Amino acid sequence: MDPFFYMPILRIDAIQINFEIIPVPSTERDDLVVVFLHEALGSIPQWRNFPTFLCKSTGLNGIVYERQGHGKSSPFSSQRDKNYLHNSALIELPRFIEEILSPEKKIILVGHSDGGSIALLYASAFPKRVAGIVTLAAHVLNEPETIAGIGPAIDAFRLGKLDKLKNYHGDKTEDLFFAWANTWTAEYFRDWNITEDIQGIQAPTLVLQGQLDQYGTEKQLVILKTVLGNNVITVMLPGLGHHPHLEAMESCVEQISNFLQTEILKKQHE
């Protein structure tokens, strides 16, 4: 499909993928598109105004989409396994990008939590398509703190305290929640680590993480700095938790905009 269009549902084989376009009519950079990748329990509306705010701040068009099993996209058609993030990054996302964007367009990936991990995996496998990466609370390994943080979420879900998720995922909510919770706490997932799988990243990368994130520690930043070296900027955000872009939206947008302007937009004009 060429090259940029407005249509709420894209069909990939038997799967329907829901998405939204964030247009910036006055953009001077039609060759770059920001692609937003949501968290493990995320959907388009759960980003709130962050994608629109960031696109307007950077002057870049954007796309937000919901992975299979989320929001208005199709329910899961198979049981999730230890490769689910790789499958999202190396099968679903490439198909989506191929259908939505013409080959000459490059993308800037902005991923939150699971979406951040997917961004890193995709960028390593398809380096020529990616102009930049921004991760928010991304995971590169399964820490003890990650597993410990899921326990209270399971308790809250069973007590009905997370019923608002039904507003976004409808009758898919329980399947989605336990696909996440059961996978990350499973014995087979305890050694999950994508350090070796992201060695091929070439694009400038900004890594943001809240200091109070209940699902990850500074170790995530240290590993990414070790793997990506001078290609990455890591920032620990004091006083923020697992959703820094929602807890301090204005500050995060400013940091991301400055990064994109300095490391990508300006350099491409030099």
C-alpha positions as CSV (number, residue, x, y, z in Angstrom):
1,M,0.0,0.0,0.0
2,D,1.5,3.3,-1.1
3,P,2.6,5.1,0.8
4,F,0.6,6.6,3.7
5,F,-3.1,6.2,4.2
6,Y,-6.0,6.5,6.6
7,M,-7.6,3.1,7.4
8,P,-8.3,1.8,10.9
9,I,-7.8,-1.9,10.2
10,L,-5.1,-3.7,8.2
11,R,-5.5,-7.4,7.4
12,I,-2.4,-9.6,7.5
13,D,-3.4,-13.1,6.4
14,A,-6.2,-13.9,8.8
15,I,-5.2,-11.3,11.4
16,Q,-6.7,-7.9,11.7
17,I,-4.4,-5.2,13.0
18,N,-5.9,-1.9,14.3
19,F,-3.9,1.2,13.9
20,E,-4.1,5.0,13.8
21,I,-2.2,7.6,11.7
22,I,-0.9,10.7,13.4
23,P,-0.5,13.2,10.6
24,V,1.6,16.4,10.9
25,P,0.3,18.4,7.8
26,S,3.2,20.8,7.8
27,T,6.0,18.2,8.1
28,E,9.1,18.8,6.1
29,R,10.3,15.2,6.8
30,D,7.9,12.9,4.9
31,D,10.8,10.4,4.6
32,L,10.7,9.6,8.3
33,V,7.8,8.1,10.3
34,V,7.6,7.5,14.1
35,V,6.2,4.1,14.9
36,F,4.9,3.6,18.5
37,L,5.0,0.1,20.0
38,H,2.9,-0.3,23.2
39,E,3.5,-2.2,26.4
40,A,2.5,-5.7,27.3
41,L,-1.0,-4.8,28.3
42,G,-1.2,-1.8,26.1
43,S,-3.4,-0.4,23.3
44,I,-3.7,2.8,21.3
45,P,-5.7,4.8,23.8
46,Q,-3.5,3.8,26.7
47,W,-0.7,6.0,25.1
48,R,-3.1,8.9,25.8
49,N,-1.8,12.1,24.1
50,F,1.8,11.2,24.1
51,P,2.2,10.1,20.4
52,T,0.4,13.2,19.2
53,F,2.4,15.5,21.5
54,L,5.7,13.9,20.3
55,C,4.8,14.0,16.6
56,K,3.8,17.7,16.8
57,S,7.0,18.4,18.8
58,T,9.3,16.7,16.3
59,G,7.3,17.6,13.1
60,L,7.2,13.9,12.1
61,N,4.2,11.8,11.1
62,G,3.4,8.9,13.3
63,I,1.7,5.5,13.4
64,V,0.3,3.8,16.5
65,Y,-0.9,0.2,16.2
66,E,-2.1,-2.6,18.4
67,R,-0.4,-6.0,18.2
68,Q,-2.5,-9.2,17.9
69,G,-4.4,-9.9,21.1
70,H,-4.6,-6.2,22.0
71,G,-7.3,-3.5,21.8
72,K,-9.3,-3.8,18.6
73,S,-6.9,-6.1,16.8
74,S,-7.7,-9.8,16.4
75,P,-7.5,-12.1,19.5
76,F,-4.6,-14.5,19.9
77,S,-4.7,-17.3,17.5
78,S,-2.1,-19.4,19.3
79,Q,-0.8,-19.8,22.8
80,R,2.1,-17.5,23.7
81,D,5.5,-19.1,24.2
82,K,9.0,-17.9,25.1
83,N,9.6,-16.5,21.6
84,Y,6.6,-14.1,21.7
85,L,8.6,-10.9,21.7
86,H,10.8,-12.2,18.9
87,N,7.7,-13.2,16.9
88,S,6.3,-9.7,17.4
89,A,9.5,-8.1,16.3
90,L,10.6,-10.4,13.5
91,I,7.2,-11.5,12.0
92,E,4.3,-9.2,12.9
93,L,6.0,-5.8,12.9
94,P,7.9,-6.3,9.6
95,R,4.7,-7.4,7.9
96,F,2.9,-4.4,9.2
97,I,5.7,-2.0,8.2
98,E,5.8,-3.5,4.7
99,E,2.1,-3.1,4.2
100,I,1.8,0.4,5.6
101,L,5.0,2.2,4.4
102,S,6.7,2.4,1.1
103,P,10.3,1.1,1.1
104,E,12.0,4.5,0.9
105,K,10.6,5.6,4.2
106,K,12.7,5.1,7.3
107,I,11.2,4.7,10.8
108,I,11.9,5.9,14.2
109,L,10.8,3.3,16.8
110,V,9.3,4.4,20.1
111,G,8.6,1.5,22.3
112,H,7.3,1.2,25.8
113,S,8.2,-1.9,28.0
114,D,7.5,-4.9,25.8
115,G,7.3,-2.5,22.9
116,G,10.8,-1.3,23.7
117,S,12.2,-4.8,23.6
118,I,10.4,-5.3,20.2
119,A,11.9,-2.1,18.9
120,L,15.4,-3.3,19.8
121,L,14.9,-6.7,18.2
122,Y,13.5,-5.3,15.0
123,A,16.2,-2.6,14.7
124,S,18.9,-5.3,15.0
125,A,17.3,-7.5,12.4
126,F,16.4,-4.6,10.0
127,P,19.0,-1.9,10.5
128,K,18.6,-0.3,7.1
129,R,14.9,0.5,7.8
130,V,15.5,2.2,11.2
131,A,16.7,5.8,11.6
132,G,16.4,5.9,15.4
133,I,15.2,4.1,18.5
134,V,13.6,5.4,21.7
135,T,12.8,2.9,24.5
136,L,10.8,3.6,27.7
137,A,11.2,0.9,30.4
138,A,12.4,-1.7,27.9
139,H,13.5,-5.2,29.0
140,V,16.6,-6.9,27.7
141,L,16.5,-9.6,30.4
142,N,14.1,-11.0,32.9
143,E,15.2,-9.7,36.3
144,P,14.1,-11.0,39.7
145,E,12.5,-7.6,40.2
146,T,10.5,-8.1,37.0
147,I,9.0,-11.3,38.3
148,A,8.4,-9.9,41.8
149,G,6.6,-6.9,40.3
150,I,4.1,-9.2,38.5
151,G,2.8,-10.8,41.7
152,P,1.0,-7.8,43.0
153,A,-0.5,-7.2,39.5
154,I,-1.9,-10.7,39.5
155,D,-3.5,-10.1,42.9
156,A,-4.9,-6.8,41.8
157,F,-6.3,-8.3,38.6
158,R,-8.1,-11.1,40.6
159,L,-9.5,-8.6,43.0
160,G,-11.0,-6.6,40.1
161,K,-8.7,-3.6,40.6
162,L,-7.6,-3.7,37.0
163,D,-11.0,-4.0,35.4
164,K,-10.4,-0.8,33.5
165,L,-8.3,-2.9,31.1
166,K,-11.6,-4.2,29.8
167,N,-12.3,-0.7,28.4
168,Y,-9.4,-1.2,26.0
169,H,-9.3,-5.0,25.4
170,G,-12.9,-6.1,25.9
171,D,-13.4,-9.9,26.1
172,K,-9.7,-10.4,25.3
173,T,-8.6,-8.9,28.6
174,E,-8.2,-12.0,30.7
175,D,-6.4,-13.9,28.0
176,L,-4.1,-10.9,27.4
177,F,-3.3,-10.4,31.1
178,F,-2.4,-14.0,31.9
179,A,-0.5,-14.4,28.6
180,W,1.7,-11.6,30.0
181,A,1.8,-12.6,33.7
182,N,2.2,-16.4,33.2
183,T,4.9,-16.0,30.5
184,W,7.1,-13.7,32.5
185,T,6.8,-15.7,35.7
186,A,7.2,-19.1,34.0
187,E,10.3,-21.2,34.7
188,Y,11.2,-21.4,31.0
189,F,11.2,-17.5,30.8
190,R,13.5,-16.9,33.8
191,D,16.6,-16.9,31.6
192,W,15.1,-14.8,28.9
193,N,17.8,-12.4,27.6
194,I,18.1,-10.7,24.3
195,T,21.6,-9.3,24.7
196,E,23.0,-11.5,21.9
197,D,20.0,-10.7,19.6
198,I,20.4,-6.9,19.5
199,Q,24.1,-6.8,18.5
200,G,23.1,-5.6,15.0
201,I,21.6,-2.3,16.1
202,Q,23.2,0.6,14.1
203,A,20.7,3.5,14.7
204,P,21.1,6.1,17.4
205,T,19.3,4.9,20.5
206,L,17.8,6.7,23.5
207,V,17.0,4.6,26.6
208,L,14.7,6.1,29.3
209,Q,13.8,4.3,32.5
210,G,12.1,5.4,35.7
211,Q,14.1,5.0,38.9
212,L,11.0,3.6,40.6
213,D,10.1,1.1,37.9
214,Q,8.8,-2.0,39.6
215,Y,9.6,-4.2,36.6
216,G,13.2,-3.3,36.0
217,T,16.4,-1.8,37.5
218,E,19.4,0.1,36.3
219,K,20.8,-3.2,35.1
220,Q,18.8,-2.8,32.0
221,L,20.5,0.5,31.2
222,V,24.0,-0.9,32.0
223,I,23.5,-3.8,29.7
224,L,22.3,-1.6,26.8
225,K,25.3,0.7,27.3
226,T,27.6,-2.2,27.2
227,V,26.0,-3.7,24.1
228,L,25.5,-0.5,22.1
229,G,28.4,1.6,23.4
230,N,28.6,5.1,22.0
231,N,25.5,4.5,19.9
232,V,23.2,4.8,22.9
233,I,22.2,7.4,25.5
234,T,20.8,6.0,28.7
235,V,18.9,8.1,31.2
236,M,17.6,7.1,34.6
237,L,14.6,9.3,35.5
238,P,14.4,10.1,39.2
239,G,11.0,9.7,40.9
240,L,9.3,8.0,37.9
241,G,8.0,4.5,37.6
242,H,7.1,2.1,34.7
243,H,5.2,4.8,32.6
244,P,7.6,7.8,32.5
245,H,6.0,9.1,29.3
246,L,2.7,9.4,31.1
247,E,3.9,10.4,34.6
248,A,6.1,13.2,33.2
249,M,4.9,13.6,29.6
250,E,6.2,17.0,28.9
251,S,9.7,16.3,30.2
252,C,9.9,13.0,28.3
253,V,8.7,14.6,25.0
254,E,11.3,17.3,25.5
255,Q,14.1,14.8,26.0
256,I,13.0,12.6,23.1
257,S,12.6,15.6,20.8
258,N,16.1,17.0,21.6
259,F,17.6,13.5,21.0
260,L,15.9,13.1,17.6
261,Q,16.8,16.6,16.6
262,T,20.5,16.3,17.6
263,E,21.2,12.7,16.7
264,I,19.0,12.1,13.7
265,L,17.3,15.1,12.1
266,K,20.2,17.5,12.2
267,K,22.8,14.9,11.2
268,Q,20.8,13.8,8.1
269,H,21.0,17.4,6.8
270,E,24.8,17.7,7.3
